[in-house]
């Protein structure tokens, strides 16, 4: 399996990405150097609530380590074709007891695809809980202990809810799953265990 480089997650608005990139306001996820513009990544379709969106993500190149990074919008996860909030909706429904086939037909997604998301979330539940709990404490040092919700996946979901609340208090309104995407570098449902190590 190829090494997965963390994506740099940026705001959806293209103009803002461009302005941040041009202003040298984006830093390299590998070495924290300044990213400069470096063409575009390949076009891809992102399946969203509002219908398919064609993305042509900007690419940045680090002035320090010379590494190139795809500036993935926070609505997207690495190697997932569906918008993160659609995936999140499926995960929430499943934790609440709904089966993957019903979720798939309700969301209009292939059943195997939904099963894949859920399986990965279960596999990564402990890391997801730990990662987002750490992020939440960074965002809000006053945060008290997070009460266990009773199962691995429910605790992981609760950690995402907690970090999203801390994010909103600090930065203003935001979709919880887009916050999770951003804080995982697009690797929320990545295969590699080390996917969570870089952001902490
Ligand atoms: Zn770098």
Boltz pocket constraint, residues with backbone or C-beta under 6 A from the ligand:
constraints:
  - pocket:
      binder: B
      contacts: [[A, 28], [A, 29], [A, 30], [A, 31], [A, 32], [A, 33], [A, 62], [A, 63], [A, 64], [A, 65], [A, 66], [A, 67]]
      max_distance: 6.0
